[in-house]
Each structure stands twice: as structure tokens, then as C-alpha cells.
């Protein structure tokens, strides 16, 4: 009878098990529930390949597919911000009062060695077929029960990274940490997600620039 009990428990565990794409889809759907904001703290790679402390504010209006990233650190990027829309990426540079505009597919962040335009868009990672995901691992992060997801890019040059590791809160299905690695396990970005909250943000609040800024279009 005891063996039957263990067998039922094992079968129940197998039924509840989720794949990495399923967990990513669940988290993406959670992030689609409404506008939200979060603080991301950790480190990112600078233009010279060095790691720099990072402190970013991310705000997202999912329905409009608009993401805004305000830089507090690295110090060289303080007061700069990035606005991502479905077809364009706008990089506002505070010191020169310029807005540099890139097509979404060819975006880059001035002053960084790693493209952060993926932030706030886990659905894109879930939908990409060039990533191979390992089975999720049950773990803890800062005392919170979490899933650890590891994905590897088939074409690192195209993806911009070799490996991505995500930690997802098990009870709330929200990101806790995201880390991207390049060749030789070089850290491209490693950021903890803090102070997550749903808000009443509007797209016009995020897509705004100083009226006297100089605009520069990049192809």
C-alpha cells in the first residue's frame, strides 16, 4: 500500500511538471495582465567589455508593446533612457540632448556592449525557435521558491548571446533574475528584478522626449 502511495505521488509530480517554454509562456501571460514597472539591479557589460554596475527602471505597457528603460547606473548613462516600440527603438542621450532612432531589428544601446532591448519581452524568448531549453530546475533565490530556466542559442552571433538563465518565482510566475552570457561564459548582463508592481501607465507617458532634443535616424 505504501508503494502505491509513492507511485501516486510520483505520477502527480510528473503531471504537474512544466517545460521551460510552458513556464515562459505562463510568465509572459502574467506580464501581459496590465502595465507594470520594476527596478533591475546588477551588472551589464560596457562598450569596452568590462562589467559595470547597473541600476535600471523598466516600465512596460504590454497592450501597446511599449517598453521604457531609464538608466540610473552605469554612471556614464545616468539620465539616459531607451524607448522600445513595435518598430523603432529610441535612445535618448542626456548629455547631448539627442534622440537616436534605430529600426527595432537593428537596435543598439549607446554606451553599452550588450543590447538591452529584450528586457520586458519574455514572450520573445519563449517564441524564438533558435533557443534550446533545458528542463526547469527547482531552486531558491533570496529565500523565494523559484524555477531556474537555461536556454542556449543555436546561433550566438545572431542571438547576441550564447546562454540565457532565468529565475521565475514559482508562486507568482514573475521574473526574479535574468542573466545572459557570451562566449567563454562571459557575463553580458546579470540583473535582479525588484519592486515589481502593476500600474496605470499609458503609452504616451513612456514615449516622450524633450521638445528641443536633436533627432538622429539610423538605418
SEGUMAR-338225 format. One record per residue (C-alpha): x, y, z; residue in one letter. Coordinates in steps of 0.1 Angstrom, whole numbers, plus 5000, padded with zeros to 4 digits. Layout:
<pts>
XYZA ...
</pts>
This chain:
<pts>
500050005000X 502950235008X 504450164974X 501150254958X 501150584977X 504650674965X 503750584929X 500650814930X 502851094943X 505451044915X 502651044889X 501151354904X 504551524903X 505051424866X 501651564857X 502451904874X 505851924857X 506252204832X 508652264804X 510752574801X 508652714772X 505452644792X 506852844822X 508053124799X 504553134784X 502953144818X 505353434829X 504753624797X 500953594802X 501353724837X 503354024824X 500654084798X 497954144825X 498554524825X 501154804826X 503954734850X 507254874863X 510254724880X 513754804891X 516654594877X 519854594897X 523154414889X 525754444862X 526054484825X 528954484800X 530254824790X 531454914754X 534954804763X 533954464775X 534254554812X 531454484837X 529754784851X 527254824880X 523754864866X 520555024881X 517655054857X 514055144859X 511854944834X 508255044826X 506054844802X 502654894786X 502154544771X 498954624751X 500854884731X 504154684731X 506054984745X 508954944769X 510955224786X 514355174803X 515655464824X 519355444834X 520455534869X 523755344866X 526255294849X 527255654859X 528155734822X 524555654812X 522755834841X 519656024829X 519755844795X 516755634786X 515655384760X 512155364745X 511255044726X 508155034703X 507054764679X 509054904650X 511555154665X 514055194694X 514655544706X 517855604726X 517755944745X 521256074753X 521056334782X 524556494778X 524056574741X 520256614743X 519856374713X 517356104704X 519055834683X 516455624664X 517055264652X 514855014635X 513754764661X 515654474645X 518954664644X 518854844678X 521854914699X 522255104732X 524855384731X 527455334758X 526854964764X 528354644750X 525154444752X 521754514737X 519154554764X 516154594741X 514954244750X 514154354786X 510454334794X 509854094765X 510053744778X 507453644752X 510053704725X 512453454742X 509553204745X 508653244708X 512153204694X 512852874679X 516652914678X 516852864716X 517152514731X 515852504767X 516952264794X 514352114818X 513452364845X 515252314879X 513552384912X 515652614933X 515552914957X 516653274951X 516853504981X 514653285001X 511953254974X 510952934957X 511852964920X 512352784887X 515652814870X 515552804832X 518552774810X 518452834773X 521252804747X 521352984713X 521852784682X 523453084665X 525053304692X 526153574667X 522553624656X 521053594691X 523753824706X 524453574734X 525453214739X 523353124770X 520453284790X 519453194825X 516153304840X 514853264876X 511053264878X 509053304911X 507152974915X 504053114932X 503753444913X 505153354879X 507253674878X 510853714868X 513353734897X 516653744879X 517953734843X 521453664831X 522953654796X 526353504788X 528653534758X 531553314746X 533653164773X 530853234799X 531553604798X 528753784816X 526854024793X 524254124818X 523153984852X 520154164867X 517854114897X 514254224893X 513054424922X 510054634933X 507754484906X 504254644905X 501354674881X 500555034874X 498155254853X 500955374829X 499955504794X 502055474763X 502255854759X 503955864793X 506755634782X 507155764746X 508156124755X 511256324748X 512456684754X 510956914728X 514357064720X 516156734715X 518056674683X 516856364663X 519256134646X 517955854624X 520055534620X 519355264593X 
</pts>
